[in-house]
Amino acid sequence: MSGIKTLGQFIIEKQADFSYAKGELSRLLRDIGIAAKIVNREVNKAGLVDILGDAGTINIQGEGQKKLDVFANIQFISALTSGGECCIVATEEEDEIVRIDSPVSKNAKYIVCIDPLDGSSNIDCNVAVGTIFSIYRRQSVEGEATLADVLQKGTQQVAAGYVIYGSSTMMVYTTGKGVNGFTLDPSIGEFCLSHPNMTIPDGGNIYSLNEGNYVHFPEGVKKYLKYVQVHDEETNRPYTSRYIGSMVGDIHRNLIKGGIYIYPTTAKSPNGKLRLLYECNPMAFIVEQAGGVASDGFNRILEIEPTELHQRSSIFIGSKEMVNMAEGMMAEFSAEKNVNTVTTQNLKQVG
């Protein structure tokens, strides 16, 4: 046990890295860790109890909710309410922000945005799922916290992380001072430091996206796919396709091995499909802190100005060299498209 460092011990040791509210942010991270353990317990025994299948409800995105979606949502809201360090929880499963009106929490300094159970469509298939969270400092100084406190750029995050419930359960998080991973030791019920100072390789040979939507992808993505599938020994192509269908699972693998995860716009989802506040921003913060890149195909994810609670975005995230190449192909096609549009307009004017 002498060589084991628990999540709680690590957070306390690293409090000096926080620029403000050291104890409060530490307790907030602790509360998220506690809720994650409860969700992990239910995920691990899901097949033995009445926790699999649909809940019979629809969330704000029009997606059917699974029973574990609802359970995880309740557990995280409950933990954050009890902790007293959070005044608002914004969750993918709720139509509106959840204000925590207890006397202690009403004036709390932090906002939490959370996807309680990412990849929930995989639950019934016993495939890795996860939790994604993002923490912001409240901007308003007087009165009740509002939606404006939630709609902050990703650059304003003070912490972000994810929990992956898989062959082992891990919590990975950053406070802007690098990325560290903790594996849950079920024998002592604690997350223990297992992956210190995580960094993503600059390059890789894994690409992750749903190729079933190929015909609906932007031309820049189609061009990138053709590139990664061509045989070329010098650049170690073709690359390997790996797609779990759980953002947490795919990005966690690529964070360790190197790779790119792409969820582009499509004809059906012209603004992208993943949620900016609950998925894209926290994952972008983590990957950037690990030395990677995250964009919407053209612009840095963390610089996007949110205007809606459930705003969607496309995302290109992962190893620096791979994302930069994909961005280049997106920009190249965009430029070609603009030239063709101008040429067509000029021909019409001449005609």
C-alpha positions in Angstrom: 0.0 0.0 0.0 3.0 2.3 0.6 3.4 2.9 -3.2 -0.3 3.5 -3.9 -1.6 7.1 -4.3 -5.3 7.5 -4.2 -7.3 10.1 -6.1 -8.1 11.9 -2.9 -4.4 12.1 -1.9 -3.4 13.2 -5.3 -6.0 16.0 -5.4 -4.9 17.3 -2.0 -1.2 17.2 -3.1 -2.0 19.1 -6.3 -4.1 21.8 -4.6 -1.3 24.3 -5.0 -1.8 24.1 -8.8 -5.2 25.5 -8.5 -5.3 29.3 -8.9 -8.3 29.7 -6.6 -10.8 28.0 -4.3 -8.4 25.1 -3.7 -10.4 23.2 -1.2 -13.7 23.7 -2.9 -12.5 22.4 -6.3 -10.9 19.4 -4.5 -14.1 18.5 -2.8 -16.0 18.9 -6.1 -13.7 16.4 -7.9 -14.1 14.1 -4.9 -17.9 14.3 -5.2 -17.7 13.3 -8.9 -15.5 10.4 -8.0 -17.9 9.1 -5.4 -20.8 9.2 -7.9 -18.7 7.5 -10.5 -18.1 4.6 -8.0 -21.9 4.2 -7.5 -22.5 4.2 -11.3 -19.7 1.8 -11.8 -21.3 -0.6 -9.4 -24.6 -0.6 -11.3 -22.9 -0.9 -14.7 -21.0 -3.9 -13.5 -24.1 -5.7 -12.3 -26.4 -4.4 -15.0 -27.2 -7.9 -16.4 -28.2 -9.2 -12.9 -30.8 -6.5 -12.1 -33.6 -4.7 -13.9 -31.2 -1.9 -15.1 -30.8 -2.8 -18.7 -33.0 -1.6 -21.6 -35.0 1.5 -22.3 -36.5 3.8 -19.7 -39.4 4.7 -21.9 -38.5 8.4 -21.9 -36.9 10.8 -24.4 -34.3 13.4 -23.7 -34.1 16.9 -25.1 -32.1 15.6 -28.1 -35.0 13.3 -29.1 -33.0 10.3 -28.1 -34.5 7.4 -26.2 -33.1 7.2 -22.6 -31.8 3.9 -21.2 -32.5 3.0 -17.6 -28.8 3.4 -16.7 -28.8 6.9 -18.4 -31.5 7.9 -15.9 -29.8 6.2 -13.0 -26.4 7.9 -13.7 -28.1 11.3 -14.1 -29.8 11.0 -10.7 -26.6 9.9 -9.0 -24.4 12.7 -10.3 -27.0 15.4 -9.5 -27.4 13.9 -6.1 -23.7 13.8 -5.3 -23.2 17.4 -6.6 -26.2 18.6 -4.6 -24.9 16.9 -1.4 -21.4 18.2 -1.8 -22.4 21.9 -1.7 -19.7 23.2 -4.1 -21.8 23.5 -7.2 -24.7 25.9 -7.8 -25.8 24.6 -11.3 -25.6 21.2 -13.0 -26.1 21.2 -16.8 -26.7 17.7 -17.9 -27.3 16.1 -21.3 -30.4 14.3 -19.9 -32.2 17.4 -18.7 -34.0 20.0 -20.9 -32.9 22.9 -18.7 -30.2 23.7 -16.2 -30.6 22.2 -12.8 -30.2 24.8 -10.1 -29.1 23.6 -6.7 -31.1 25.7 -4.3 -29.8 24.5 -0.9 -28.6 27.3 1.4 -25.0 25.9 1.0 -25.0 25.5 -2.8 -26.9 28.6 -3.7 -23.8 30.8 -3.5 -21.4 28.1 -4.6 -18.7 29.1 -7.1 -18.8 26.3 -9.6 -20.8 25.1 -12.6 -20.7 21.4 -13.7 -21.6 20.3 -17.2 -22.0 16.5 -17.5 -22.8 13.6 -19.8 -23.7 11.1 -17.1 -23.5 8.0 -19.4 -21.8 8.5 -22.7 -22.2 5.6 -25.2 -25.4 4.4 -23.5 -26.6 2.7 -26.7 -23.9 0.1 -26.0 -25.1 -0.7 -22.5 -27.2 -3.8 -23.5 -24.2 -5.1 -25.5 -21.7 -5.0 -22.6 -19.4 -2.5 -24.4 -17.4 0.2 -22.6 -19.4 3.3 -21.6 -18.4 6.4 -19.7 -19.1 9.7 -17.9 -17.8 13.0 -19.2 -17.7 16.1 -17.0 -16.6 19.7 -17.2 -16.2 22.3 -14.5 -16.4 26.1 -14.8 -16.1 28.9 -12.3 -19.3 30.9 -11.9 -19.1 34.3 -13.6 -21.9 36.2 -11.9 -21.1 37.6 -8.4 -24.5 38.6 -7.2 -27.9 36.9 -7.1 -28.9 33.6 -8.6 -26.6 31.9 -11.1 -28.1 31.8 -14.6 -27.7 30.1 -18.0 -25.2 32.8 -18.9 -22.9 31.2 -16.2 -23.1 27.9 -18.1 -22.5 29.3 -21.6 -18.8 29.8 -21.3 -16.1 29.0 -23.9 -14.1 25.8 -23.3 -11.1 27.9 -22.6 -12.7 28.9 -19.3 -12.8 25.4 -17.9 -11.0 24.9 -14.6 -11.2 21.1 -14.8 -12.5 18.4 -17.0 -12.4 14.6 -17.0 -14.0 11.4 -17.9 -14.7 8.0 -16.3 -14.5 4.9 -18.5 -16.4 1.8 -17.2 -14.7 -1.0 -19.1 -12.5 -4.0 -18.3 -11.2 -1.8 -15.5 -12.7 1.5 -14.4 -10.6 4.6 -14.8 -11.0 8.3 -14.1 -8.9 10.6 -16.2 -8.9 14.3 -15.5 -7.1 17.6 -15.9 -7.1 21.0 -14.1 -5.0 22.6 -16.8 -1.7 21.2 -15.5 -1.4 18.0 -17.5 -3.5 14.8 -17.5 -3.5 12.0 -14.9 -5.4 8.7 -14.9 -6.7 6.7 -11.9 -7.8 3.1 -12.0 -10.5 1.9 -9.5 -9.2 -0.8 -7.2 -12.3 -2.7 -6.2 -10.5 -4.3 -3.2 -10.2 -1.0 -1.4 -12.9 1.0 -3.3 -10.5 3.8 -4.3 -9.3 5.3 -7.5 -5.5 4.9 -7.5 -3.0 6.7 -9.7 -2.0 4.4 -12.5 -1.3 6.7 -15.5 0.6 9.8 -14.4 1.3 12.6 -16.8 -0.6 11.1 -19.7 0.5 12.3 -23.2 -0.9 11.4 -26.6 1.6 10.5 -29.3 2.1 13.2 -32.0 1.2 10.7 -34.7 -0.7 7.4 -34.9 -2.2 4.9 -37.2 -5.8 4.5 -35.7 -8.8 6.4 -37.1 -12.2 6.3 -35.4 -15.4 7.3 -37.0 -18.7 5.8 -38.2 -17.9 4.9 -41.8 -21.5 3.8 -42.3 -22.2 7.6 -42.8 -19.6 8.0 -45.5 -22.0 9.1 -48.2 -23.1 12.0 -45.9 -19.6 13.2 -44.9 -18.1 16.5 -46.1 -15.7 16.0 -49.0 -12.8 16.9 -46.8 -13.5 13.9 -44.6 -14.0 11.6 -47.6 -10.6 12.8 -48.9 -9.0 12.1 -45.5 -10.5 8.6 -45.4 -9.1 7.8 -48.9 -5.7 9.0 -47.7 -5.6 6.7 -44.6 -6.8 3.7 -46.5 -4.2 3.9 -49.3 -1.2 1.4 -49.1 2.1 3.2 -48.4 4.8 1.5 -46.4 6.8 4.8 -45.9 3.9 6.3 -43.9 2.7 3.0 -42.4 -0.6 3.1 -44.3 -3.3 1.9 -44.5 -4.2 3.0 -41.0 -6.3 0.8 -38.7 -10.0 1.5 -38.3 -11.3 1.2 -34.7 -14.7 2.5 -33.8 -16.5 1.6 -30.5 -19.4 4.0 -30.7 -18.6 5.4 -27.3 -16.7 8.7 -27.4 -15.0 7.9 -24.1 -13.9 4.5 -25.2 -12.6 5.7 -28.6 -10.7 8.7 -27.3 -9.3 6.9 -24.3 -7.7 4.3 -26.6 -6.4 7.0 -28.9 -5.1 9.0 -26.0 -2.9 6.1 -25.0 -2.0 4.7 -28.4 -2.2 7.7 -30.7 -5.0 8.2 -33.3 -7.8 10.5 -34.4 -11.5 10.5 -33.6 -13.8 12.2 -36.1 -17.5 13.0 -35.7 -18.1 15.4 -38.6 -21.2 17.3 -39.8 -23.4 15.2 -42.1 -26.4 16.0 -44.3 -28.6 14.8 -41.4 -26.7 16.8 -38.7 -25.4 19.9 -40.5 -24.2 21.4 -37.1 -22.6 18.2 -36.0 -24.1 15.7 -33.5 -22.0 15.8 -30.3 -22.8 18.3 -27.6 -20.4 21.1 -27.2 -20.7 21.6 -23.4 -21.0 18.0 -22.3 -18.7 16.1 -24.7 -16.6 18.3 -27.0 -15.3 20.9 -24.6 -14.2 18.6 -21.8 -12.6 16.1 -24.2 -10.9 18.9 -26.1 -9.5 20.3 -22.8 -8.1 16.8 -21.8 -6.6 16.0 -25.2 -5.0 19.4 -25.5 -3.5 19.1 -22.1 -2.1 15.7 -23.2 -0.4 17.4 -26.2 -3.1 16.7 -28.8 -5.4 18.9 -30.9 -9.2 19.3 -31.0 -11.1 21.3 -33.6 -14.5 21.3 -35.4 -12.6 20.7 -38.7 -11.7 24.4 -39.1 -11.5 26.1 -35.7 -10.3 25.2 -32.2 -13.1 23.6 -30.2 -12.3 25.5 -27.0 -12.7 28.8 -28.8 -16.3 28.2 -29.9 -18.7 30.6 -28.3 -21.7 28.6 -27.0 -25.1 30.1 -27.5 -27.4 27.2 -26.5 -27.4 24.7 -23.6 -27.5 21.7 -25.9 -25.5 23.2 -28.8 -23.9 20.6 -31.1 -20.6 20.6 -32.9 -18.5 18.5 -35.2 -15.2 17.3 -33.8 -11.7 16.2 -35.0 -9.7 15.2 -32.0 -6.5 13.3 -31.2 -2.9 13.2 -32.3 -1.5 16.5 -33.5 -0.2 15.3 -36.9 -3.4 13.4 -37.7 -5.8 16.2 -36.8 -3.7 18.8 -38.6 -3.7 16.7 -41.8 -7.5 16.2 -41.6 -8.0 20.0 -41.0 -5.8 20.7 -44.0 -8.0 18.6 -46.3 -11.2 20.2 -44.9 -9.7 23.6 -45.6 -8.6 22.6 -49.1 -12.1 21.4 -50.0 -13.7 24.4 -48.5 -11.4 26.7 -50.6 -12.3 24.7 -53.7 -16.0 24.9 -52.9 -15.7 28.7 -52.5 -13.9 29.1 -55.8 -16.5 27.0 -57.6 -19.3 29.0 -56.0 -17.8 32.3 -57.1 -17.2 31.0 -60.6 -20.8 29.8 -60.9 -22.1 33.2 -59.7 -19.8 35.1 -62.2 -21.0 32.9 -65.1 -24.6 33.6 -64.1 -23.9 37.3 -64.1 -22.2 37.1 -67.5 -25.1 35.1 -68.8 
